[in-house]
Amino acid sequence: MDFTSQPVPINATATPEDTMDAADCAALLRMHVVTIRLKAASGEIPGRQIGNRWRFSRTRINEWLAKDS
């Protein structure tokens, strides 16, 4: 499933507590940070690339985990 192409609702506001970088996401998922970046780039996990950095919503990652369970 390609999460990178889904539009973000205009009224969506991510709090700093909800936003993670690739290292935070890797720690949460217990994966290597390079694996996280590759999976995000392929659309396998939900994330957004801003410049050369990836950002992840803790809420979206948890939803993704719940759906795959």
All heavy atoms as a GROMACS GRO file, in nm:
protein
  538
    1MET      N    1   0.084  -0.117   0.000
    1MET     CA    2   0.000   0.000   0.000
    1MET      C    3   0.089   0.124   0.000
    1MET      O    4   0.186   0.130   0.074
    1MET     CB    5  -0.089  -0.004   0.124
    1MET     CG    6  -0.188   0.110   0.129
    1MET     SD    7  -0.302   0.090   0.266
    1MET     CE    8  -0.434   0.011   0.181
    2ASP      N    9   0.058   0.220  -0.081
    2ASP     CA   10   0.140   0.340  -0.095
    2ASP      C   11   0.083   0.452  -0.009
    2ASP      O   12  -0.014   0.517  -0.045
    2ASP     CB   13   0.145   0.382  -0.241
    2ASP     CG   14   0.231   0.504  -0.263
    2ASP    OD1   15   0.304   0.542  -0.171
    2ASP    OD2   16   0.226   0.560  -0.373
    3PHE      N   17   0.142   0.474   0.108
    3PHE     CA   18   0.095   0.577   0.199
    3PHE      C   19   0.148   0.715   0.161
    3PHE      O   20   0.094   0.815   0.204
    3PHE     CB   21   0.140   0.546   0.343
    3PHE     CG   22   0.064   0.432   0.404
    3PHE    CD1   23   0.116   0.305   0.403
    3PHE    CD2   24  -0.058   0.453   0.463
    3PHE    CE1   25   0.048   0.200   0.461
    3PHE    CE2   26  -0.128   0.349   0.520
    3PHE     CZ   27  -0.075   0.222   0.519
    4THR      N   28   0.253   0.721   0.082
    4THR     CA   29   0.314   0.850   0.051
    4THR      C   30   0.228   0.934  -0.042
    4THR      O   31   0.243   1.055  -0.046
    4THR     CB   32   0.453   0.832  -0.013
    4THR    OG1   33   0.439   0.752  -0.131
    4THR    CG2   34   0.549   0.767   0.084
    5SER      N   35   0.135   0.873  -0.114
    5SER     CA   36   0.055   0.949  -0.208
    5SER      C   37  -0.078   0.996  -0.149
    5SER      O   38  -0.155   1.061  -0.217
    5SER     CB   39   0.029   0.868  -0.334
    5SER     OG   40  -0.047   0.754  -0.301
    6GLN      N   41  -0.107   0.961  -0.025
    6GLN     CA   42  -0.232   1.003   0.036
    6GLN      C   43  -0.225   1.148   0.078
    6GLN      O   44  -0.127   1.191   0.139
    6GLN     CB   45  -0.264   0.916   0.158
    6GLN     CG   46  -0.293   0.772   0.123
    6GLN     CD   47  -0.328   0.691   0.245
    6GLN    OE1   48  -0.321   0.740   0.356
    6GLN    NE2   49  -0.366   0.568   0.222
    7PRO      N   50  -0.328   1.227   0.045
    7PRO     CA   51  -0.327   1.368   0.084
    7PRO      C   52  -0.342   1.384   0.235
    7PRO      O   53  -0.405   1.302   0.300
    7PRO     CB   54  -0.447   1.426   0.010
    7PRO     CG   55  -0.537   1.310  -0.014
    7PRO     CD   56  -0.448   1.190  -0.028
    8VAL      N   57  -0.283   1.489   0.285
    8VAL     CA   58  -0.295   1.521   0.427
    8VAL      C   59  -0.410   1.620   0.441
    8VAL      O   60  -0.413   1.721   0.372
    8VAL     CB   61  -0.165   1.584   0.481
    8VAL    CG1   62  -0.181   1.627   0.626
    8VAL    CG2   63  -0.050   1.487   0.465
    9PRO      N   64  -0.508   1.590   0.529
    9PRO     CA   65  -0.619   1.684   0.547
    9PRO      C   66  -0.569   1.821   0.591
    9PRO      O   67  -0.473   1.831   0.668
    9PRO     CB   68  -0.703   1.620   0.657
    9PRO     CG   69  -0.662   1.477   0.661
    9PRO     CD   70  -0.520   1.473   0.612
   10ILE      N   71  -0.634   1.926   0.543
   10ILE     CA   72  -0.593   2.062   0.574
   10ILE      C   73  -0.600   2.090   0.723
   10ILE      O   74  -0.515   2.158   0.779
   10ILE     CB   75  -0.678   2.164   0.496
   10ILE    CG1   76  -0.645   2.152   0.348
   10ILE    CG2   77  -0.656   2.306   0.546
   10ILE    CD1   78  -0.732   2.233   0.258
   11ASN      N   79  -0.698   2.034   0.792
   11ASN     CA   80  -0.713   2.060   0.935
   11ASN      C   81  -0.626   1.970   1.022
   11ASN      O   82  -0.634   1.977   1.144
   11ASN     CB   83  -0.860   2.049   0.977
   11ASN     CG   84  -0.915   1.910   0.955
   11ASN    OD1   85  -0.850   1.826   0.896
   11ASN    ND2   86  -1.036   1.886   1.001
   12ALA      N   87  -0.544   1.885   0.961
   12ALA     CA   88  -0.457   1.797   1.039
   12ALA      C   89  -0.342   1.878   1.097
   12ALA      O   90  -0.275   1.952   1.027
   12ALA     CB   91  -0.402   1.686   0.951
   13THR      N   92  -0.323   1.864   1.226
   13THR     CA   93  -0.211   1.932   1.291
   13THR      C   94  -0.133   1.830   1.371
   13THR      O   95  -0.187   1.767   1.461
   13THR     CB   96  -0.260   2.045   1.384
   13THR    OG1   97  -0.352   1.990   1.477
   13THR    CG2   98  -0.326   2.156   1.306
   14ALA      N   99  -0.010   1.812   1.335
   14ALA     CA  100   0.076   1.719   1.406
   14ALA      C  101   0.146   1.793   1.519
   14ALA      O  102   0.201   1.900   1.499
   14ALA     CB  103   0.179   1.659   1.311
   15THR      N  104   0.138   1.735   1.635
   15THR     CA  105   0.206   1.795   1.749
   15THR      C  106   0.352   1.749   1.749
   15THR      O  107   0.383   1.644   1.692
   15THR     CB  108   0.139   1.754   1.880
   15THR    OG1  109   0.150   1.611   1.893
   15THR    CG2  110  -0.007   1.794   1.883
   16PRO      N  111   0.440   1.823   1.812
   16PRO     CA  112   0.579   1.778   1.820
   16PRO      C  113   0.592   1.640   1.884
   16PRO      O  114   0.680   1.564   1.848
   16PRO     CB  115   0.646   1.885   1.906
   16PRO     CG  116   0.563   2.007   1.887
   16PRO     CD  117   0.422   1.956   1.869
   17GLU      N  118   0.502   1.607   1.976
   17GLU     CA  119   0.506   1.476   2.041
   17GLU      C  120   0.468   1.365   1.943
   17GLU      O  121   0.507   1.251   1.962
   17GLU     CB  122   0.413   1.471   2.162
   17GLU     CG  123   0.449   1.566   2.273
   17GLU     CD  124   0.399   1.709   2.248
   17GLU    OE1  125   0.303   1.727   2.170
   17GLU    OE2  126   0.458   1.801   2.304
   18ASP      N  127   0.389   1.398   1.843
   18ASP     CA  128   0.342   1.299   1.746
   18ASP      C  129   0.440   1.281   1.631
   18ASP      O  130   0.440   1.177   1.566
   18ASP     CB  131   0.205   1.342   1.691
   18ASP     CG  132   0.140   1.233   1.606
   18ASP    OD1  133   0.130   1.118   1.655
   18ASP    OD2  134   0.102   1.263   1.493
   19THR      N  135   0.524   1.378   1.606
   19THR     CA  136   0.615   1.374   1.492
   19THR      C  137   0.747   1.309   1.530
   19THR      O  138   0.807   1.342   1.631
   19THR     CB  139   0.641   1.516   1.439
   19THR    OG1  140   0.515   1.577   1.408
   19THR    CG2  141   0.727   1.514   1.315
   20MET      N  142   0.790   1.214   1.446
   20MET     CA  143   0.915   1.143   1.470
   20MET      C  144   1.005   1.156   1.348
   20MET      O  145   0.956   1.167   1.236
   20MET     CB  146   0.890   0.994   1.492
   20MET     CG  147   0.797   0.958   1.605
   20MET     SD  148   0.781   0.779   1.625
   20MET     CE  149   0.689   0.735   1.477
   21ASP      N  150   1.135   1.151   1.372
   21ASP     CA  151   1.228   1.141   1.260
   21ASP      C  152   1.255   0.992   1.235
   21ASP      O  153   1.198   0.905   1.301
   21ASP     CB  154   1.355   1.221   1.285
   21ASP     CG  155   1.436   1.172   1.403
   21ASP    OD1  156   1.408   1.063   1.457
   21ASP    OD2  157   1.530   1.243   1.442
   22ALA      N  158   1.341   0.963   1.139
   22ALA     CA  159   1.367   0.823   1.104
   22ALA      C  160   1.428   0.745   1.220
   22ALA      O  161   1.395   0.628   1.240
   22ALA     CB  162   1.458   0.817   0.981
   23ALA      N  163   1.512   0.808   1.299
   23ALA     CA  164   1.574   0.739   1.412
   23ALA      C  165   1.471   0.704   1.518
   23ALA      O  166   1.473   0.594   1.575
   23ALA     CB  167   1.686   0.824   1.472
   24ASP      N  168   1.378   0.797   1.546
   24ASP     CA  169   1.273   0.770   1.643
   24ASP      C  170   1.182   0.657   1.595
   24ASP      O  171   1.144   0.568   1.672
   24ASP     CB  172   1.186   0.895   1.666
   24ASP     CG  173   1.261   1.009   1.732
   24ASP    OD1  174   1.358   0.982   1.806
   24ASP    OD2  175   1.222   1.125   1.709
   25CYS      N  176   1.148   0.662   1.467
   25CYS     CA  177   1.063   0.558   1.409
   25CYS      C  178   1.134   0.422   1.412
   25CYS      O  179   1.072   0.320   1.443
   25CYS     CB  180   1.025   0.596   1.267
   25CYS     SG  181   0.902   0.490   1.193
   26ALA      N  182   1.262   0.422   1.383
   26ALA     CA  183   1.340   0.298   1.387
   26ALA      C  184   1.342   0.240   1.528
   26ALA      O  185   1.327   0.118   1.545
   26ALA     CB  186   1.483   0.325   1.339
   27ALA      N  187   1.356   0.324   1.628
   27ALA     CA  188   1.355   0.276   1.767
   27ALA      C  189   1.218   0.218   1.803
   27ALA      O  190   1.210   0.113   1.866
   27ALA     CB  191   1.392   0.389   1.861
   28LEU      N  192   1.112   0.287   1.761
   28LEU     CA  193   0.977   0.240   1.790
   28LEU      C  194   0.950   0.104   1.725
   28LEU      O  195   0.894   0.014   1.788
   28LEU     CB  196   0.874   0.342   1.739
   28LEU     CG  197   0.727   0.303   1.755
   28LEU    CD1  198   0.687   0.299   1.902
   28LEU    CD2  199   0.639   0.399   1.678
   29LEU      N  200   0.992   0.088   1.600
   29LEU     CA  201   0.966  -0.036   1.526
   29LEU      C  202   1.076  -0.140   1.542
   29LEU      O  203   1.064  -0.250   1.487
   29LEU     CB  204   0.946  -0.004   1.377
   29LEU     CG  205   0.828   0.088   1.345
   29LEU    CD1  206   0.823   0.115   1.196
   29LEU    CD2  207   0.698   0.026   1.393
   30ARG      N  208   1.182  -0.103   1.612
   30ARG     CA  209   1.297  -0.193   1.634
   30ARG      C  210   1.354  -0.241   1.501
   30ARG      O  211   1.373  -0.361   1.478
   30ARG     CB  212   1.259  -0.310   1.724
   30ARG     CG  213   1.220  -0.266   1.861
   30ARG     CD  214   1.186  -0.378   1.951
   30ARG     NE  215   1.143  -0.326   2.080
   30ARG     CZ  216   1.113  -0.399   2.183
   30ARG    NH1  217   1.122  -0.530   2.176
   30ARG    NH2  218   1.073  -0.345   2.295
   31MET      N  219   1.378  -0.144   1.414
   31MET     CA  220   1.441  -0.170   1.285
   31MET      C  221   1.559  -0.076   1.268
   31MET      O  222   1.569   0.024   1.340
   31MET     CB  223   1.342  -0.142   1.171
   31MET     CG  224   1.225  -0.233   1.163
   31MET     SD  225   1.125  -0.187   1.020
   31MET     CE  226   0.998  -0.308   1.030
   32HIS      N  227   1.644  -0.106   1.175
   32HIS     CA  228   1.757  -0.018   1.144
   32HIS      C  229   1.704   0.106   1.074
   32HIS      O  230   1.607   0.100   0.997
   32HIS     CB  231   1.857  -0.091   1.055
   32HIS     CG  232   1.989  -0.021   1.047
   32HIS    ND1  233   2.012   0.083   0.961
   32HIS    CD2  234   2.103  -0.040   1.116
   32HIS    CE1  235   2.136   0.126   0.976
   32HIS    NE2  236   2.194   0.052   1.070
   33VAL      N  237   1.765   0.220   1.100
   33VAL     CA  238   1.719   0.347   1.042
   33VAL      C  239   1.721   0.345   0.889
   33VAL      O  240   1.633   0.402   0.824
   33VAL     CB  241   1.798   0.466   1.102
   33VAL    CG1  242   1.942   0.465   1.057
   33VAL    CG2  243   1.731   0.597   1.069
   34VAL      N  244   1.817   0.277   0.829
   34VAL     CA  245   1.823   0.268   0.683
   34VAL      C  246   1.703   0.188   0.631
   34VAL      O  247   1.643   0.223   0.529
   34VAL     CB  248   1.957   0.207   0.636
   34VAL    CG1  249   1.956   0.181   0.486
   34VAL    CG2  250   2.072   0.298   0.674
   35THR      N  251   1.665   0.084   0.702
   35THR     CA  252   1.549   0.004   0.664
   35THR      C  253   1.423   0.090   0.668
   35THR      O  254   1.338   0.082   0.578
   35THR     CB  255   1.534  -0.117   0.758
   35THR    OG1  256   1.654  -0.195   0.753
   35THR    CG2  257   1.415  -0.203   0.719
   36ILE      N  258   1.410   0.173   0.770
   36ILE     CA  259   1.295   0.263   0.782
   36ILE      C  260   1.289   0.356   0.662
   36ILE      O  261   1.184   0.374   0.600
   36ILE     CB  262   1.301   0.344   0.914
   36ILE    CG1  263   1.285   0.251   1.034
   36ILE    CG2  264   1.200   0.456   0.916
   36ILE    CD1  265   1.152   0.181   1.042
   37ARG      N  266   1.402   0.416   0.627
   37ARG     CA  267   1.404   0.509   0.512
   37ARG      C  268   1.367   0.438   0.382
   37ARG      O  269   1.292   0.493   0.300
   37ARG     CB  270   1.541   0.573   0.500
   37ARG     CG  271   1.571   0.672   0.610
   37ARG     CD  272   1.706   0.739   0.587
   37ARG     NE  273   1.742   0.819   0.701
   37ARG     CZ  274   1.855   0.803   0.770
   37ARG    NH1  275   1.943   0.712   0.735
   37ARG    NH2  276   1.881   0.881   0.874
   38LEU      N  277   1.418   0.318   0.362
   38LEU     CA  278   1.388   0.244   0.240
   38LEU      C  279   1.241   0.205   0.234
   38LEU      O  280   1.177   0.217   0.130
   38LEU     CB  281   1.476   0.118   0.232
   38LEU     CG  282   1.624   0.143   0.206
   38LEU    CD1  283   1.703   0.013   0.221
   38LEU    CD2  284   1.646   0.204   0.069
   39LYS      N  285   1.186   0.160   0.346
   39LYS     CA  286   1.044   0.123   0.349
   39LYS      C  287   0.954   0.245   0.329
   39LYS      O  288   0.851   0.236   0.262
   39LYS     CB  289   1.010   0.052   0.480
   39LYS     CG  290   1.066  -0.089   0.489
   39LYS     CD  291   1.028  -0.156   0.619
   39LYS     CE  292   1.079  -0.298   0.625
   39LYS     NZ  293   1.010  -0.389   0.534
   40ALA      N  294   0.993   0.358   0.384
   40ALA     CA  295   0.915   0.481   0.365
   40ALA      C  296   0.923   0.526   0.218
   40ALA      O  297   0.822   0.564   0.158
   40ALA     CB  298   0.965   0.591   0.457
   41ALA      N  299   1.041   0.520   0.159
   41ALA     CA  300   1.058   0.562   0.020
   41ALA      C  301   0.978   0.475  -0.076
   41ALA      O  302   0.927   0.523  -0.177
   41ALA     CB  303   1.206   0.560  -0.017
   42SER      N  304   0.963   0.348  -0.042
   42SER     CA  305   0.887   0.257  -0.129
   42SER      C  306   0.737   0.262  -0.101
   42SER      O  307   0.659   0.199  -0.171
   42SER     CB  308   0.938   0.114  -0.112
   42SER     OG  309   0.900   0.062   0.015
   43GLY      N  310   0.698   0.336   0.004
   43GLY     CA  311   0.556   0.346   0.038
   43GLY      C  312   0.507   0.234   0.127
   43GLY      O  313   0.388   0.222   0.152
   44GLU      N  314   0.600   0.152   0.175
   44GLU     CA  315   0.561   0.039   0.259
   44GLU      C  316   0.514   0.083   0.398
   44GLU      O  317   0.428   0.018   0.457
   44GLU     CB  318   0.680  -0.057   0.272
   44GLU     CG  319   0.644  -0.192   0.326
   44GLU     CD  320   0.761  -0.288   0.319
   44GLU    OE1  321   0.850  -0.272   0.234
   44GLU    OE2  322   0.762  -0.379   0.403
   45ILE      N  323   0.571   0.191   0.450
   45ILE     CA  324   0.524   0.247   0.577
   45ILE      C  325   0.490   0.394   0.555
   45ILE      O  326   0.548   0.460   0.468
   45ILE     CB  327   0.627   0.231   0.692
   45ILE    CG1  328   0.756   0.306   0.663
   45ILE    CG2  329   0.655   0.085   0.722
   45ILE    CD1  330   0.851   0.308   0.780
   46PRO      N  331   0.396   0.448   0.632
   46PRO     CA  332   0.354   0.587   0.611
   46PRO      C  333   0.458   0.686   0.661
   46PRO      O  334   0.507   0.676   0.774
   46PRO     CB  335   0.225   0.598   0.692
   46PRO     CG  336   0.235   0.492   0.796
   46PRO     CD  337   0.316   0.381   0.736
   47GLY      N  338   0.495   0.778   0.576
   47GLY     CA  339   0.592   0.881   0.612
   47GLY      C  340   0.595   0.990   0.506
   47GLY      O  341   0.540   0.973   0.397
   48ARG      N  342   0.658   1.098   0.538
   48ARG     CA  343   0.673   1.212   0.446
   48ARG      C  344   0.819   1.251   0.439
   48ARG      O  345   0.886   1.260   0.541
   48ARG     CB  346   0.595   1.334   0.495
   48ARG     CG  347   0.448   1.314   0.499
   48ARG     CD  348   0.390   1.353   0.366
   48ARG     NE  349   0.246   1.329   0.373
   48ARG     CZ  350   0.174   1.295   0.270
   48ARG    NH1  351   0.229   1.282   0.153
   48ARG    NH2  352   0.046   1.275   0.281
   49GLN      N  353   0.866   1.275   0.319
   49GLN     CA  354   1.002   1.324   0.301
   49GLN      C  355   0.995   1.475   0.285
   49GLN      O  356   0.923   1.528   0.200
   49GLN     CB  357   1.070   1.260   0.181
   49GLN     CG  358   1.216   1.293   0.174
   49GLN     CD  359   1.288   1.212   0.068
   49GLN    OE1  360   1.227   1.152  -0.018
   49GLN    NE2  361   1.419   1.213   0.076
   50ILE      N  362   1.069   1.544   0.369
   50ILE     CA  363   1.078   1.689   0.364
   50ILE      C  364   1.224   1.721   0.337
   50ILE      O  365   1.309   1.702   0.424
   50ILE     CB  366   1.030   1.754   0.495
   50ILE    CG1  367   0.886   1.710   0.523
   50ILE    CG2  368   1.043   1.904   0.489
   50ILE    CD1  369   0.836   1.747   0.660
   51GLY      N  370   1.252   1.763   0.215
   51GLY     CA  371   1.392   1.780   0.175
   51GLY      C  372   1.455   1.642   0.168
   51GLY      O  373   1.404   1.553   0.102
   52ASN      N  374   1.563   1.623   0.240
   52ASN     CA  375   1.627   1.491   0.242
   52ASN      C  376   1.601   1.417   0.373
   52ASN      O  377   1.665   1.317   0.402
   52ASN     CB  378   1.777   1.503   0.215
   52ASN     CG  379   1.849   1.580   0.324
   52ASN    OD1  380   1.786   1.642   0.410
   52ASN    ND2  381   1.981   1.579   0.320
   53ARG      N  382   1.507   1.466   0.451
   53ARG     CA  383   1.475   1.403   0.580
   53ARG      C  384   1.335   1.344   0.580
   53ARG      O  385   1.244   1.399   0.519
   53ARG     CB  386   1.486   1.506   0.693
   53ARG     CG  387   1.627   1.559   0.705
   53ARG     CD  388   1.634   1.666   0.810
   53ARG     NE  389   1.766   1.727   0.808
   53ARG     CZ  390   1.842   1.738   0.914
   53ARG    NH1  391   1.799   1.697   1.031
   53ARG    NH2  392   1.961   1.793   0.904
   54TRP      N  393   1.320   1.234   0.651
   54TRP     CA  394   1.190   1.169   0.664
   54TRP      C  395   1.126   1.206   0.796
   54TRP      O  396   1.196   1.214   0.899
   54TRP     CB  397   1.205   1.018   0.654
   54TRP     CG  398   1.221   0.973   0.512
   54TRP    CD1  399   1.339   0.951   0.446
   54TRP    CD2  400   1.117   0.947   0.420
   54TRP    NE1  401   1.314   0.914   0.317
   54TRP    CE2  402   1.178   0.910   0.298
   54TRP    CE3  403   0.979   0.952   0.427
   54TRP    CZ2  404   1.104   0.877   0.186
   54TRP    CZ3  405   0.905   0.919   0.314
   54TRP    CH2  406   0.968   0.882   0.196
   55ARG      N  407   0.995   1.224   0.794
   55ARG     CA  408   0.917   1.251   0.915
   55ARG      C  409   0.802   1.151   0.919
   55ARG      O  410   0.743   1.116   0.816
   55ARG     CB  411   0.861   1.393   0.916
   55ARG     CG  412   0.968   1.498   0.926
   55ARG     CD  413   1.036   1.494   1.063
   55ARG     NE  414   1.138   1.596   1.075
   55ARG     CZ  415   1.268   1.571   1.073
   55ARG    NH1  416   1.311   1.448   1.055
   55ARG    NH2  417   1.355   1.668   1.088
   56PHE      N  418   0.769   1.108   1.039
   56PHE     CA  419   0.666   1.007   1.060
   56PHE      C  420   0.573   1.052   1.170
   56PHE      O  421   0.617   1.111   1.269
   56PHE     CB  422   0.731   0.873   1.099
   56PHE     CG  423   0.830   0.825   0.998
   56PHE    CD1  424   0.964   0.863   1.006
   56PHE    CD2  425   0.791   0.742   0.894
   56PHE    CE1  426   1.056   0.820   0.912
   56PHE    CE2  427   0.882   0.699   0.800
   56PHE     CZ  428   1.015   0.738   0.808
   57SER      N  429   0.446   1.021   1.153
   57SER     CA  430   0.347   1.048   1.256
   57SER      C  431   0.335   0.924   1.343
   57SER      O  432   0.308   0.813   1.292
   57SER     CB  433   0.212   1.079   1.191
   57SER     OG  434   0.108   1.066   1.284
   58ARG      N  435   0.354   0.941   1.472
   58ARG     CA  436   0.342   0.827   1.565
   58ARG      C  437   0.201   0.767   1.553
   58ARG      O  438   0.184   0.645   1.553
   58ARG     CB  439   0.370   0.873   1.708
   58ARG     CG  440   0.371   0.761   1.808
   58ARG     CD  441   0.407   0.812   1.948
   58ARG     NE  442   0.532   0.884   1.951
   58ARG     CZ  443   0.653   0.827   1.965
   58ARG    NH1  444   0.663   0.697   1.975
   58ARG    NH2  445   0.762   0.901   1.969
   59THR      N  446   0.099   0.852   1.538
   59THR     CA  447  -0.038   0.805   1.525
   59THR      C  448  -0.054   0.720   1.399
   59THR      O  449  -0.111   0.610   1.404
   59THR     CB  450  -0.136   0.924   1.519
   59THR    OG1  451  -0.119   1.001   1.639
   59THR    CG2  452  -0.279   0.878   1.506
   60ARG      N  453  -0.003   0.768   1.286
   60ARG     CA  454  -0.014   0.692   1.160
   60ARG      C  455   0.064   0.561   1.166
   60ARG      O  456   0.019   0.459   1.114
   60ARG     CB  457   0.034   0.776   1.040
   60ARG     CG  458  -0.043   0.901   1.014
   60ARG     CD  459  -0.150   0.900   0.908
   60ARG     NE  460  -0.140   0.811   0.796
   60ARG     CZ  461  -0.100   0.844   0.674
   60ARG    NH1  462  -0.058   0.965   0.646
   60ARG    NH2  463  -0.101   0.756   0.577
   61ILE      N  464   0.181   0.563   1.228
   61ILE     CA  465   0.260   0.440   1.242
   61ILE      C  466   0.184   0.339   1.328
   61ILE      O  467   0.176   0.220   1.294
   61ILE     CB  468   0.400   0.469   1.300
   61ILE    CG1  469   0.483   0.551   1.200
   61ILE    CG2  470   0.472   0.339   1.338
   61ILE    CD1  471   0.518   0.479   1.071
   62ASN      N  472   0.125   0.385   1.438
   62ASN     CA  473   0.048   0.294   1.524
   62ASN      C  474  -0.074   0.238   1.452
   62ASN      O  475  -0.108   0.121   1.468
   62ASN     CB  476   0.008   0.364   1.654
   62ASN     CG  477   0.126   0.380   1.748
   62ASN    OD1  478   0.219   0.300   1.746
   62ASN    ND2  479   0.123   0.484   1.828
   63GLU      N  480  -0.141   0.321   1.371
   63GLU     CA  481  -0.254   0.274   1.291
   63GLU      C  482  -0.208   0.170   1.190
   63GLU      O  483  -0.274   0.068   1.168
   63GLU     CB  484  -0.321   0.390   1.219
   63GLU     CG  485  -0.398   0.483   1.311
   63GLU     CD  486  -0.441   0.612   1.242
   63GLU    OE1  487  -0.402   0.637   1.125
   63GLU    OE2  488  -0.515   0.689   1.307
   64TRP      N  489  -0.093   0.195   1.128
   64TRP     CA  490  -0.036   0.102   1.030
   64TRP      C  491  -0.003  -0.031   1.098
   64TRP      O  492  -0.032  -0.138   1.044
   64TRP     CB  493   0.089   0.166   0.968
   64TRP     CG  494   0.166   0.077   0.878
   64TRP    CD1  495   0.137   0.042   0.750
   64TRP    CD2  496   0.291   0.012   0.910
   64TRP    NE1  497   0.236  -0.040   0.700
   64TRP    CE2  498   0.330  -0.059   0.796
   64TRP    CE3  499   0.372   0.009   1.023
   64TRP    CZ2  500   0.448  -0.133   0.792
   64TRP    CZ3  501   0.489  -0.064   1.018
   64TRP    CH2  502   0.525  -0.136   0.905
   65LEU      N  503   0.054  -0.025   1.216
   65LEU     CA  504   0.085  -0.148   1.291
   65LEU      C  505  -0.041  -0.226   1.325
   65LEU      O  506  -0.045  -0.347   1.314
   65LEU     CB  507   0.161  -0.115   1.419
   65LEU     CG  508   0.307  -0.078   1.405
   65LEU    CD1  509   0.361  -0.028   1.538
   65LEU    CD2  510   0.387  -0.195   1.354
   66ALA      N  511  -0.145  -0.155   1.369
   66ALA     CA  512  -0.271  -0.220   1.407
   66ALA      C  513  -0.336  -0.286   1.286
   66ALA      O  514  -0.394  -0.395   1.298
   66ALA     CB  515  -0.366  -0.119   1.470
   67LYS      N  516  -0.327  -0.222   1.170
   67LYS     CA  517  -0.387  -0.277   1.049
   67LYS      C  518  -0.314  -0.403   1.003
   67LYS      O  519  -0.376  -0.496   0.953
   67LYS     CB  520  -0.385  -0.174   0.937
   67LYS     CG  521  -0.468  -0.219   0.819
   67LYS     CD  522  -0.481  -0.127   0.702
   67LYS     CE  523  -0.431   0.011   0.712
   67LYS     NZ  524  -0.452   0.087   0.587
   68ASP      N  525  -0.183  -0.406   1.020
   68ASP     CA  526  -0.104  -0.523   0.975
   68ASP      C  527  -0.111  -0.638   1.073
   68ASP      O  528  -0.068  -0.747   1.041
   68ASP     CB  529   0.043  -0.482   0.956
   68ASP     CG  530   0.066  -0.419   0.820
   68ASP    OD1  531  -0.031  -0.405   0.743
   68ASP    OD2  532   0.182  -0.384   0.791
   69SER      N  533  -0.163  -0.618   1.192
   69SER     CA  534  -0.168  -0.725   1.293
   69SER      C  535  -0.276  -0.825   1.263
   69SER      O  536  -0.379  -0.799   1.216
   69SER     CB  537  -0.193  -0.667   1.431
   69SER     OG  538  -0.090  -0.579   1.466
   0.00000   0.00000   0.00000
